[in-house]
């Protein structure tokens, strides 16, 4: 297959391990993905989640970039409501300066956490208005390009080393808001199919309909992020995926914690309400042996017309995640480096 595959990571913290273990495993996952021929390695920003260690994508990406040499590294994404645009520009301008031509800056509109933690991050209880995100995103672009309007209060700020070191910019979304903005600006768009599968087709259609050619892109470019977990057999993959299901149940019911073992998940007695959480969470997930996963990815590709697919998979053991990538890479025909 000629469609590139990429990897989305959240540095999961498995039961019995530590955040330090998770971060070390994530850097190794980036190395592994590069060897297997994956196109990008992205990190998602989350906060106040004991089972996820990727609270600072820029820091983790700096380590991943230094441990690799060819794979693109980026954020999937940085949640712009949590940060001043100037800080994001400086951080990712620095990454681009250190690793030229390899850095992606994917920007999201949600806080990636609960309201209390969002307040602690922003130091403000004021809700964001619908105008806030486009305005802040415009500031971010201007810090990279130095193209503030004459009357803008930040026009005198020279963001170092952001100015002249603009990474590849992406907009991320789980609805059609960011899809339309990405199309209007002529930027590539990544959709979060892994947790918003019902909105995938409408958002992709909105992006393509609103797309205007830009200096960056002459035509739309869509990447779909899907929750994918492969193992030797369908049965083994479903067993391993139980960790993610139980972890989501605990998160949704106010009991977040490290990622449980698949054995614990298999022995857990789910209530009817919890079974509904699992059913809803697993919609659109692609879990199984290599043939099952390949068929699922091809079906997703056919339905969306995506230009690229990004794989996000939750498992308790780092070895299971690495093996999942191996199986998908071989089945997809990626060229190993």
C-alpha contacts under 8 A as a table, 3 or more apart, distances in Angstrom:
res1	aa1	res2	aa2	distance
1	X	4	X	7.97
1	X	332	X	6.02
1	X	333	X	6.40
1	X	334	X	7.89
3	X	307	X	6.31
3	X	308	X	5.64
3	X	309	X	7.47
4	X	38	X	7.08
4	X	39	X	6.22
4	X	307	X	7.64
4	X	308	X	5.24
4	X	309	X	6.58
5	X	38	X	5.44
5	X	39	X	5.92
5	X	40	X	7.62
5	X	308	X	6.06
5	X	309	X	5.04
5	X	310	X	5.67
5	X	311	X	7.26
6	X	38	X	5.09
6	X	39	X	5.05
6	X	40	X	4.69
6	X	41	X	6.15
6	X	42	X	7.97
6	X	308	X	7.63
6	X	309	X	6.22
6	X	310	X	4.41
6	X	311	X	6.04
7	X	33	X	7.36
7	X	38	X	7.10
7	X	39	X	7.92
7	X	40	X	6.07
7	X	41	X	4.88
7	X	42	X	6.13
7	X	310	X	5.24
7	X	311	X	4.84
7	X	312	X	6.23
8	X	41	X	6.06
8	X	42	X	4.78
8	X	43	X	5.77
8	X	44	X	7.11
8	X	76	X	6.94
8	X	225	X	7.64
8	X	310	X	6.32
8	X	311	X	5.79
8	X	312	X	4.89
8	X	313	X	7.96
9	X	12	X	7.98
9	X	26	X	7.25
9	X	41	X	7.42
9	X	42	X	6.11
9	X	43	X	4.88
9	X	44	X	6.37
9	X	312	X	6.37
9	X	313	X	7.90
10	X	43	X	5.80
10	X	44	X	5.47
10	X	45	X	7.40
10	X	46	X	7.82
10	X	52	X	5.95
10	X	53	X	6.70
10	X	54	X	5.29
11	X	22	X	5.35
11	X	23	X	5.82
11	X	25	X	7.47
11	X	26	X	5.57
11	X	43	X	7.98
11	X	52	X	5.66
11	X	53	X	5.16
11	X	54	X	5.46
12	X	22	X	5.94
12	X	51	X	5.56
12	X	52	X	4.61
12	X	53	X	6.23
12	X	54	X	7.99
12	X	258	X	7.74
12	X	259	X	6.88
12	X	314	X	7.39
12	X	315	X	7.95
12	X	316	X	7.60
13	X	17	X	6.41
13	X	18	X	6.21
13	X	19	X	5.73
13	X	21	X	7.55
13	X	22	X	5.25
13	X	50	X	7.27
13	X	51	X	4.65
13	X	52	X	5.62
13	X	53	X	6.57
13	X	258	X	5.41
13	X	259	X	5.97
13	X	316	X	7.69
14	X	17	X	5.48
14	X	18	X	7.45
14	X	22	X	7.57
14	X	51	X	6.77
14	X	258	X	5.23
14	X	259	X	4.43
14	X	260	X	6.29
14	X	261	X	7.36
14	X	316	X	5.04
14	X	317	X	6.73
15	X	258	X	4.99
15	X	259	X	5.39
15	X	260	X	5.24
15	X	261	X	6.57
15	X	316	X	7.36
17	X	21	X	6.18
17	X	22	X	7.45
18	X	21	X	5.07
18	X	22	X	6.36
19	X	22	X	4.88
19	X	23	X	6.16
19	X	52	X	7.86
19	X	53	X	5.70
20	X	23	X	5.21
20	X	24	X	6.23
21	X	24	X	5.19
21	X	25	X	6.13
22	X	25	X	5.03
22	X	26	X	6.17
22	X	53	X	6.84
23	X	26	X	4.98
23	X	27	X	6.44
23	X	53	X	6.89
23	X	54	X	7.84
23	X	60	X	7.49
24	X	27	X	5.35
24	X	28	X	6.42
25	X	28	X	5.03
25	X	29	X	6.06
25	X	318	X	6.25
26	X	29	X	4.82
26	X	30	X	6.28
26	X	64	X	7.93
27	X	30	X	5.10
27	X	31	X	6.45
27	X	60	X	7.87
27	X	63	X	6.93
27	X	64	X	5.10
27	X	67	X	7.08
28	X	31	X	5.02
28	X	32	X	6.07
29	X	32	X	4.90
29	X	33	X	5.99
29	X	322	X	6.41
30	X	33	X	5.11
30	X	34	X	6.23
30	X	41	X	6.13
30	X	64	X	6.24
30	X	67	X	7.98
30	X	68	X	7.28
31	X	34	X	5.17
31	X	35	X	6.35
31	X	64	X	7.65
31	X	67	X	6.68
31	X	68	X	5.79
32	X	35	X	5.16
32	X	36	X	6.24
32	X	322	X	7.01
33	X	36	X	5.09
33	X	37	X	6.35
33	X	38	X	5.36
33	X	41	X	7.39
33	X	71	X	7.95
33	X	325	X	7.14
34	X	37	X	5.32
34	X	38	X	5.67
34	X	39	X	7.45
34	X	68	X	7.18
34	X	70	X	6.99
34	X	71	X	5.41
34	X	337	X	7.01
35	X	38	X	7.74
35	X	336	X	5.60
35	X	337	X	4.79
36	X	325	X	7.84
36	X	326	X	6.78
36	X	329	X	6.38
36	X	334	X	6.83
36	X	335	X	6.83
36	X	336	X	4.54
36	X	337	X	6.29
37	X	329	X	7.37
37	X	334	X	5.51
37	X	335	X	5.37
37	X	336	X	4.88
37	X	337	X	5.98
38	X	41	X	7.72
38	X	71	X	7.07
38	X	329	X	7.65
38	X	334	X	7.28
39	X	71	X	5.69
39	X	72	X	6.30
40	X	71	X	5.50
40	X	72	X	4.46
40	X	73	X	5.66
40	X	74	X	7.40
41	X	71	X	6.84
41	X	72	X	6.12
41	X	73	X	4.85
41	X	74	X	6.36
42	X	73	X	5.65
42	X	74	X	4.57
42	X	75	X	5.01
42	X	76	X	5.35
42	X	77	X	7.69
43	X	54	X	6.87
43	X	57	X	5.76
43	X	60	X	7.88
43	X	61	X	7.33
43	X	74	X	6.44
43	X	75	X	4.90
43	X	76	X	5.29
43	X	77	X	6.64
44	X	54	X	6.43
44	X	55	X	7.94
44	X	57	X	6.59
44	X	75	X	5.92
44	X	76	X	4.63
44	X	77	X	4.91
44	X	78	X	6.90
45	X	54	X	5.65
45	X	55	X	5.16
45	X	56	X	6.37
45	X	57	X	6.01
45	X	75	X	7.70
45	X	76	X	7.34
45	X	77	X	5.99
45	X	78	X	5.79
45	X	79	X	6.64
45	X	112	X	6.60
46	X	49	X	6.98
46	X	52	X	7.00
46	X	53	X	7.73
46	X	54	X	6.13
46	X	55	X	5.06
46	X	112	X	5.17
46	X	113	X	6.16
47	X	52	X	7.86
47	X	54	X	7.90
47	X	55	X	5.45
47	X	112	X	6.66
47	X	113	X	5.44
47	X	117	X	7.23
48	X	113	X	6.74
48	X	114	X	7.86
48	X	117	X	6.85
49	X	52	X	5.48
49	X	53	X	7.67
49	X	256	X	6.47
49	X	257	X	7.04
50	X	53	X	7.31
50	X	256	X	6.49
50	X	257	X	4.95
50	X	258	X	5.57
51	X	256	X	7.25
51	X	257	X	5.30
51	X	258	X	3.89
51	X	259	X	5.49
52	X	55	X	7.64
52	X	258	X	7.59
54	X	57	X	6.00
54	X	60	X	7.30
56	X	59	X	5.66
56	X	60	X	6.54
57	X	60	X	5.20
57	X	61	X	5.82
57	X	75	X	6.19
57	X	77	X	7.89
57	X	78	X	7.04
58	X	61	X	5.13
58	X	62	X	6.18
58	X	75	X	7.59
58	X	91	X	6.59
58	X	92	X	7.00
58	X	95	X	7.86
59	X	62	X	5.24
59	X	63	X	6.77
60	X	63	X	5.33
60	X	64	X	6.27
61	X	64	X	4.84
61	X	65	X	5.82
61	X	73	X	6.56
61	X	74	X	6.77
61	X	75	X	7.91
62	X	65	X	5.24
62	X	66	X	6.27
62	X	95	X	6.68
63	X	66	X	5.18
63	X	67	X	6.25
64	X	67	X	5.08
64	X	68	X	6.32
64	X	73	X	7.49
65	X	68	X	5.25
65	X	69	X	6.91
65	X	73	X	6.45
65	X	99	X	7.17
66	X	69	X	7.31
68	X	71	X	6.83
70	X	102	X	7.39
71	X	102	X	7.04
72	X	102	X	4.56
72	X	103	X	5.83
72	X	104	X	7.06
73	X	102	X	6.15
73	X	103	X	5.20
73	X	104	X	6.10
74	X	77	X	7.76
74	X	103	X	5.48
74	X	104	X	4.25
74	X	105	X	5.56
74	X	106	X	6.83
75	X	78	X	5.71
75	X	104	X	6.48
75	X	105	X	5.39
75	X	106	X	5.04
75	X	107	X	7.40
76	X	105	X	7.62
76	X	106	X	5.16
76	X	107	X	7.04
76	X	108	X	7.72
76	X	172	X	7.31
77	X	105	X	7.22
77	X	106	X	4.72
77	X	107	X	5.07
77	X	108	X	5.61
77	X	172	X	7.03
78	X	105	X	7.45
78	X	106	X	6.25
78	X	107	X	5.03
78	X	108	X	5.94
79	X	82	X	5.88
79	X	83	X	7.36
79	X	107	X	6.00
79	X	108	X	4.69
79	X	109	X	5.90
79	X	110	X	6.03
79	X	111	X	5.51
79	X	112	X	6.62
80	X	83	X	5.42
80	X	84	X	7.43
80	X	85	X	7.18
80	X	107	X	6.32
80	X	108	X	6.08
80	X	109	X	6.05
80	X	110	X	7.62
80	X	111	X	7.41
80	X	133	X	7.52
80	X	136	X	7.65
80	X	137	X	7.69
81	X	84	X	7.84
81	X	109	X	6.52
81	X	110	X	6.81
81	X	111	X	5.82
81	X	122	X	7.35
81	X	128	X	7.86
81	X	133	X	7.31
82	X	111	X	6.11
82	X	118	X	6.84
82	X	121	X	5.68
82	X	122	X	5.48
83	X	87	X	6.84
83	X	88	X	6.85
83	X	121	X	7.74
83	X	122	X	7.08
84	X	87	X	5.43
84	X	88	X	6.68
85	X	88	X	5.17
85	X	89	X	6.12
85	X	136	X	6.30
85	X	137	X	7.22
85	X	139	X	6.36
85	X	140	X	4.87
85	X	143	X	7.94
86	X	89	X	5.08
86	X	90	X	6.20
86	X	139	X	7.84
86	X	140	X	6.51
86	X	143	X	6.65
86	X	159	X	6.99
87	X	90	X	5.17
87	X	91	X	6.14
88	X	91	X	5.15
88	X	92	X	6.10
88	X	140	X	7.45
89	X	92	X	5.46
89	X	93	X	5.61
89	X	140	X	6.14
89	X	143	X	6.38
89	X	144	X	6.44
89	X	159	X	7.19
89	X	162	X	5.44
90	X	93	X	5.07
90	X	94	X	6.00
90	X	159	X	6.28
90	X	160	X	6.08
90	X	161	X	5.91
90	X	162	X	5.10
91	X	94	X	5.25
91	X	95	X	6.45
91	X	162	X	7.76
92	X	95	X	4.82
92	X	96	X	6.09
92	X	103	X	7.79
92	X	105	X	7.04
92	X	162	X	7.10
92	X	166	X	7.74
92	X	167	X	6.97
93	X	96	X	5.08
93	X	97	X	6.08
93	X	144	X	7.51
93	X	160	X	7.52
93	X	161	X	5.34
93	X	162	X	3.91
93	X	163	X	7.32
93	X	165	X	5.07
93	X	166	X	5.91
93	X	167	X	6.84
94	X	97	X	4.98
94	X	98	X	6.15
94	X	160	X	7.97
94	X	161	X	5.60
94	X	162	X	6.60
94	X	165	X	7.56
95	X	98	X	5.14
95	X	99	X	5.91
95	X	100	X	7.80
95	X	103	X	6.85
96	X	99	X	5.03
96	X	100	X	4.85
96	X	101	X	6.79
96	X	102	X	7.03
96	X	103	X	5.63
96	X	165	X	5.79
96	X	166	X	6.84
96	X	167	X	5.80
97	X	100	X	5.49
97	X	161	X	7.20
97	X	165	X	5.95
99	X	102	X	5.91
99	X	103	X	6.96
100	X	103	X	7.07
101	X	167	X	7.31
102	X	167	X	7.80
103	X	167	X	5.29
103	X	168	X	6.33
104	X	167	X	5.40
104	X	168	X	4.62
104	X	169	X	6.01
104	X	170	X	7.21
105	X	167	X	6.11
105	X	168	X	5.99
105	X	169	X	4.99
105	X	170	X	6.01
106	X	169	X	6.03
106	X	170	X	4.43
106	X	171	X	5.56
106	X	172	X	6.24
107	X	169	X	7.83
107	X	170	X	6.23
107	X	171	X	5.10
107	X	172	X	5.74
108	X	111	X	8.00
108	X	171	X	6.45
108	X	172	X	5.10
108	X	173	X	6.40
109	X	133	X	6.56
109	X	172	X	7.70
109	X	173	X	7.34
109	X	178	X	7.61
111	X	114	X	7.71
111	X	118	X	6.19
113	X	117	X	6.36
113	X	118	X	6.33
114	X	117	X	5.50
114	X	118	X	6.12
115	X	118	X	4.94
115	X	119	X	6.18
116	X	119	X	5.13
116	X	120	X	6.43
117	X	120	X	4.93
117	X	121	X	6.21
118	X	121	X	5.06
118	X	122	X	6.05
119	X	122	X	5.16
119	X	123	X	5.24
119	X	124	X	5.38
119	X	125	X	5.56
120	X	123	X	5.23
120	X	124	X	7.57
122	X	125	X	7.95
128	X	131	X	7.98
128	X	132	X	6.02
128	X	133	X	7.86
129	X	132	X	5.33
129	X	133	X	7.82
130	X	133	X	6.72
130	X	134	X	7.99
131	X	134	X	5.83
131	X	135	X	6.21
132	X	135	X	5.26
132	X	136	X	6.03
133	X	136	X	5.13
133	X	137	X	5.92
134	X	137	X	5.05
134	X	138	X	6.00
134	X	181	X	7.85
135	X	138	X	5.08
135	X	139	X	6.33
136	X	139	X	5.00
136	X	140	X	6.26
137	X	140	X	4.97
137	X	141	X	6.36
138	X	141	X	5.19
138	X	142	X	6.19
139	X	142	X	4.99
139	X	143	X	6.20
139	X	148	X	7.67
140	X	143	X	5.27
140	X	144	X	6.68
141	X	144	X	5.28
141	X	145	X	6.22
142	X	145	X	4.95
142	X	146	X	5.06
142	X	147	X	4.96
142	X	148	X	5.54
143	X	146	X	5.42
143	X	147	X	7.51
143	X	148	X	7.87
143	X	157	X	7.87
143	X	158	X	7.26
143	X	159	X	5.86
143	X	162	X	6.65
143	X	163	X	6.37
144	X	159	X	7.23
144	X	162	X	5.06
144	X	163	X	4.55
144	X	164	X	6.34
144	X	165	X	6.74
144	X	166	X	5.45
145	X	163	X	5.80
145	X	164	X	6.56
145	X	166	X	7.40
146	X	155	X	7.55
146	X	158	X	7.42
146	X	163	X	6.52
147	X	155	X	7.83
148	X	152	X	6.13
148	X	154	X	7.25
148	X	155	X	5.28
149	X	152	X	5.33
149	X	155	X	6.99
150	X	155	X	6.85
151	X	155	X	7.56
152	X	155	X	5.46
153	X	156	X	7.50
154	X	157	X	5.47
158	X	163	X	6.91
159	X	162	X	5.24
159	X	163	X	5.70
160	X	163	X	6.07
161	X	164	X	7.46
161	X	165	X	6.62
162	X	165	X	5.09
162	X	166	X	6.30
163	X	166	X	6.99
166	X	169	X	7.85
169	X	187	X	6.93
169	X	188	X	7.39
170	X	182	X	7.72
170	X	187	X	6.13
170	X	188	X	5.27
170	X	189	X	5.79
170	X	190	X	7.13
171	X	178	X	6.39
171	X	179	X	7.52
171	X	182	X	5.88
171	X	187	X	7.09
171	X	188	X	6.65
171	X	189	X	5.15
171	X	190	X	6.41
172	X	178	X	6.48
172	X	179	X	7.62
172	X	189	X	5.90
172	X	190	X	4.84
172	X	191	X	5.84
172	X	192	X	7.34
173	X	176	X	7.22
173	X	177	X	7.37
173	X	178	X	5.36
173	X	179	X	6.48
173	X	189	X	7.76
173	X	190	X	6.56
173	X	191	X	5.15
173	X	192	X	6.07
174	X	178	X	7.99
174	X	191	X	5.82
174	X	192	X	5.13
174	X	193	X	7.21
174	X	195	X	7.84
174	X	196	X	5.77
174	X	199	X	6.77
174	X	200	X	7.43
174	X	203	X	7.66
175	X	178	X	6.92
175	X	179	X	7.03
175	X	196	X	7.92
175	X	199	X	5.95
175	X	200	X	7.59
175	X	203	X	5.68
176	X	179	X	4.74
176	X	180	X	5.99
176	X	199	X	7.87
176	X	202	X	7.00
176	X	203	X	4.40
176	X	204	X	7.71
176	X	206	X	6.17
176	X	207	X	7.37
177	X	180	X	5.51
177	X	181	X	6.48
178	X	181	X	4.93
178	X	182	X	5.91
179	X	182	X	5.22
179	X	183	X	6.24
179	X	189	X	6.57
179	X	203	X	5.85
179	X	204	X	6.89
179	X	206	X	6.21
179	X	207	X	4.60
180	X	183	X	5.05
180	X	184	X	6.06
180	X	203	X	7.99
180	X	206	X	5.84
180	X	207	X	5.02
180	X	210	X	5.66
180	X	211	X	7.55
181	X	184	X	5.01
181	X	185	X	6.15
181	X	207	X	7.82
181	X	210	X	7.97
182	X	185	X	5.22
182	X	186	X	5.91
182	X	187	X	5.03
182	X	188	X	6.56
182	X	189	X	6.08
182	X	207	X	6.73
182	X	211	X	7.34
183	X	186	X	5.01
183	X	187	X	6.29
183	X	188	X	7.82
183	X	189	X	7.87
183	X	206	X	8.00
183	X	207	X	4.96
183	X	208	X	6.51
183	X	209	X	7.54
183	X	210	X	4.85
183	X	211	X	3.62
183	X	212	X	6.00
183	X	220	X	7.36
184	X	187	X	7.93
184	X	210	X	5.67
184	X	211	X	5.35
184	X	212	X	5.58
185	X	211	X	7.42
185	X	212	X	6.72
185	X	214	X	7.02
186	X	211	X	5.84
186	X	212	X	5.20
186	X	213	X	5.29
186	X	214	X	4.97
186	X	215	X	7.88
186	X	216	X	6.80
186	X	217	X	5.96
186	X	218	X	7.72
186	X	219	X	7.82
186	X	220	X	7.32
187	X	214	X	7.60
187	X	216	X	6.62
187	X	217	X	6.49
187	X	220	X	7.64
187	X	221	X	7.75
188	X	217	X	7.54
188	X	220	X	6.59
188	X	221	X	4.96
188	X	222	X	6.20
188	X	223	X	7.89
189	X	207	X	7.63
189	X	221	X	6.38
189	X	222	X	5.18
189	X	223	X	6.32
190	X	222	X	5.85
190	X	223	X	4.58
190	X	224	X	5.67
190	X	225	X	6.98
191	X	200	X	6.82
191	X	203	X	7.72
191	X	204	X	7.64
191	X	222	X	7.65
191	X	223	X	6.43
191	X	224	X	5.08
191	X	225	X	6.08
192	X	195	X	6.03
192	X	196	X	5.96
192	X	197	X	7.48
192	X	200	X	7.60
192	X	224	X	6.56
192	X	225	X	5.26
192	X	226	X	7.11
193	X	196	X	4.96
193	X	197	X	4.47
193	X	198	X	7.94
193	X	199	X	7.67
193	X	200	X	5.84
193	X	224	X	6.25
193	X	225	X	5.47
193	X	226	X	5.37
193	X	227	X	7.77
193	X	284	X	7.32
194	X	197	X	6.38
194	X	225	X	5.89
194	X	226	X	4.34
194	X	227	X	4.77
194	X	284	X	6.78
194	X	285	X	6.61
194	X	312	X	7.37
195	X	281	X	6.94
196	X	199	X	5.76
196	X	200	X	6.79
197	X	200	X	5.22
197	X	283	X	7.01
197	X	284	X	5.84
198	X	201	X	7.54
199	X	202	X	5.63
199	X	203	X	6.02
200	X	203	X	5.40
200	X	204	X	6.16
200	X	304	X	7.88
201	X	204	X	5.20
201	X	205	X	6.09
201	X	303	X	7.81
201	X	304	X	6.41
202	X	205	X	5.12
202	X	206	X	6.12
203	X	206	X	4.99
203	X	207	X	6.18
204	X	207	X	5.12
204	X	208	X	6.31
204	X	222	X	7.41
204	X	304	X	7.24
205	X	208	X	5.24
205	X	209	X	6.07
206	X	209	X	5.14
206	X	210	X	6.07
207	X	210	X	5.32
207	X	211	X	5.95
207	X	220	X	7.73
208	X	211	X	5.18
208	X	220	X	6.12
211	X	219	X	7.47
211	X	220	X	6.38
212	X	218	X	7.90
212	X	219	X	7.65
213	X	216	X	7.81
213	X	217	X	5.77
213	X	218	X	4.56
213	X	219	X	5.95
213	X	220	X	7.98
214	X	217	X	5.26
214	X	218	X	6.05
215	X	218	X	7.39
217	X	220	X	6.91
217	X	221	X	7.83
221	X	306	X	7.59
221	X	307	X	6.03
222	X	306	X	5.20
222	X	307	X	5.35
222	X	308	X	6.58
223	X	306	X	5.73
223	X	307	X	5.87
223	X	308	X	4.60
223	X	309	X	5.43
223	X	310	X	6.82
224	X	306	X	6.45
224	X	308	X	6.56
224	X	309	X	4.99
224	X	310	X	5.94
225	X	309	X	5.96
225	X	310	X	4.41
225	X	311	X	5.85
225	X	312	X	6.76
226	X	284	X	7.59
226	X	285	X	6.67
226	X	286	X	7.51
226	X	309	X	7.33
226	X	310	X	6.16
226	X	311	X	5.33
226	X	312	X	5.86
227	X	284	X	7.57
227	X	285	X	4.99
227	X	286	X	6.19
227	X	311	X	5.97
227	X	312	X	4.62
227	X	313	X	5.15
227	X	314	X	7.80
228	X	285	X	6.11
228	X	286	X	4.79
228	X	287	X	5.75
228	X	293	X	7.39
228	X	311	X	5.68
228	X	312	X	5.75
228	X	313	X	4.91
229	X	237	X	6.44
229	X	241	X	7.01
229	X	286	X	6.53
229	X	287	X	4.90
229	X	288	X	6.68
229	X	293	X	7.77
229	X	312	X	7.92
229	X	313	X	5.21
229	X	314	X	7.21
229	X	315	X	7.90
229	X	321	X	7.54
229	X	324	X	5.85
230	X	233	X	7.92
230	X	234	X	7.87
230	X	237	X	5.64
230	X	287	X	5.83
230	X	288	X	5.15
230	X	289	X	5.37
230	X	290	X	6.20
230	X	293	X	6.52
230	X	323	X	7.71
230	X	324	X	4.53
230	X	325	X	7.44
230	X	327	X	6.56
230	X	328	X	6.82
231	X	234	X	6.91
231	X	236	X	6.01
231	X	237	X	4.81
231	X	288	X	6.20
231	X	289	X	5.12
231	X	290	X	7.01
231	X	320	X	7.76
231	X	323	X	7.13
231	X	324	X	5.75
231	X	327	X	7.09
232	X	236	X	6.72
232	X	237	X	7.32
232	X	288	X	7.89
232	X	289	X	5.22
232	X	290	X	7.01
232	X	327	X	7.83
233	X	236	X	5.31
233	X	237	X	6.27
233	X	288	X	6.14
233	X	289	X	4.28
233	X	290	X	7.58
234	X	237	X	5.17
234	X	238	X	6.22
234	X	287	X	7.11
234	X	288	X	3.88
234	X	289	X	4.61
234	X	292	X	7.30
235	X	238	X	5.26
235	X	239	X	6.27
235	X	288	X	7.04
236	X	239	X	5.02
236	X	240	X	6.25
236	X	288	X	7.53
236	X	289	X	8.00
237	X	240	X	5.15
237	X	241	X	6.08
237	X	287	X	5.97
237	X	288	X	4.93
237	X	289	X	6.65
238	X	241	X	5.02
238	X	242	X	6.49
238	X	287	X	6.39
238	X	288	X	6.52
239	X	242	X	5.48
239	X	262	X	6.18
239	X	266	X	7.18
240	X	243	X	6.19
240	X	262	X	5.33
240	X	315	X	6.16
240	X	316	X	7.59
241	X	244	X	5.52
241	X	245	X	6.66
241	X	262	X	7.25
241	X	287	X	7.45
241	X	314	X	6.90
241	X	315	X	6.27
242	X	245	X	5.03
242	X	246	X	6.20
242	X	262	X	5.57
242	X	265	X	5.42
242	X	266	X	6.65
243	X	246	X	5.41
243	X	247	X	6.08
243	X	259	X	6.26
243	X	260	X	5.33
243	X	261	X	5.74
243	X	262	X	4.93
243	X	264	X	7.82
243	X	265	X	5.62
243	X	314	X	7.44
243	X	315	X	6.11
243	X	316	X	6.23
244	X	247	X	5.02
244	X	248	X	6.15
244	X	259	X	6.94
244	X	260	X	7.82
244	X	314	X	5.49
244	X	315	X	6.36
244	X	316	X	7.89
245	X	248	X	5.21
245	X	249	X	6.33
245	X	265	X	7.85
245	X	278	X	5.64
245	X	281	X	7.31
245	X	282	X	7.63
246	X	249	X	5.02
246	X	250	X	6.29
246	X	260	X	7.17
246	X	265	X	5.87
246	X	278	X	7.67
247	X	250	X	5.23
247	X	251	X	6.23
247	X	256	X	7.10
247	X	257	X	7.27
247	X	258	X	7.55
247	X	259	X	5.71
247	X	260	X	6.58
248	X	251	X	4.96
248	X	252	X	6.04
248	X	277	X	7.81
248	X	278	X	7.51
248	X	281	X	7.61
249	X	252	X	5.22
249	X	253	X	6.12
249	X	274	X	6.16
249	X	277	X	6.27
249	X	278	X	6.80
250	X	253	X	5.19
250	X	254	X	6.18
250	X	255	X	4.63
250	X	256	X	5.14
250	X	257	X	7.34
251	X	254	X	5.37
251	X	255	X	5.45
251	X	256	X	4.35
251	X	257	X	7.56
252	X	255	X	7.48
252	X	256	X	7.86
252	X	277	X	7.90
253	X	256	X	7.94
259	X	315	X	7.65
259	X	316	X	5.73
260	X	264	X	6.30
260	X	265	X	6.68
260	X	316	X	6.37
261	X	264	X	5.24
261	X	265	X	6.40
261	X	316	X	5.59
261	X	317	X	7.99
262	X	265	X	4.94
262	X	266	X	6.04
262	X	316	X	7.04
263	X	266	X	5.10
263	X	267	X	6.31
264	X	267	X	5.22
264	X	268	X	6.14
265	X	268	X	5.14
270	X	273	X	7.92
270	X	274	X	5.57
270	X	275	X	5.88
271	X	274	X	5.03
271	X	275	X	6.10
272	X	275	X	5.03
272	X	276	X	6.41
273	X	276	X	5.17
273	X	277	X	6.56
274	X	277	X	4.98
274	X	278	X	6.34
275	X	278	X	5.03
275	X	279	X	6.11
276	X	279	X	4.95
276	X	280	X	6.07
277	X	280	X	5.19
277	X	281	X	6.00
278	X	281	X	5.03
278	X	282	X	6.03
279	X	282	X	5.35
279	X	283	X	6.52
280	X	283	X	5.57
282	X	285	X	5.28
286	X	292	X	7.89
286	X	293	X	5.81
286	X	296	X	5.92
286	X	297	X	7.45
287	X	292	X	7.32
287	X	293	X	6.09
288	X	291	X	7.73
288	X	292	X	5.34
288	X	293	X	5.62
289	X	292	X	5.34
289	X	293	X	6.11
290	X	293	X	5.21
290	X	294	X	6.00
290	X	327	X	5.96
290	X	328	X	6.16
290	X	331	X	6.12
291	X	294	X	5.15
291	X	295	X	6.14
291	X	331	X	7.40
292	X	295	X	5.22
292	X	296	X	6.22
293	X	296	X	5.00
293	X	297	X	6.15
293	X	328	X	7.33
294	X	297	X	5.14
294	X	298	X	6.12
294	X	328	X	7.18
294	X	331	X	6.75
294	X	332	X	6.90
295	X	298	X	5.14
295	X	299	X	6.14
296	X	299	X	5.11
296	X	300	X	6.24
297	X	300	X	5.06
297	X	301	X	6.07
298	X	301	X	4.93
298	X	302	X	6.10
299	X	302	X	5.09
299	X	303	X	6.22
300	X	303	X	5.21
300	X	304	X	6.12
301	X	304	X	5.37
301	X	305	X	5.34
301	X	306	X	5.63
301	X	309	X	7.93
302	X	305	X	5.51
302	X	306	X	7.90
306	X	309	X	6.95
313	X	321	X	7.02
314	X	321	X	7.36
315	X	318	X	7.21
315	X	320	X	6.48
315	X	321	X	6.13
316	X	320	X	7.55
317	X	320	X	5.34
317	X	321	X	6.79
318	X	321	X	5.16
318	X	322	X	6.30
319	X	322	X	5.10
319	X	323	X	6.06
320	X	323	X	5.07
320	X	324	X	6.07
321	X	324	X	5.04
321	X	325	X	6.48
322	X	325	X	5.26
322	X	326	X	6.38
323	X	326	X	4.95
323	X	327	X	6.23
324	X	327	X	5.30
324	X	328	X	6.30
325	X	328	X	5.20
325	X	329	X	5.90
326	X	329	X	5.15
326	X	330	X	6.14
327	X	330	X	5.35
327	X	331	X	6.12
328	X	331	X	5.11
328	X	332	X	5.90
329	X	332	X	5.15
329	X	333	X	6.00
329	X	334	X	5.20
330	X	333	X	5.06
330	X	334	X	6.18
331	X	334	X	7.95
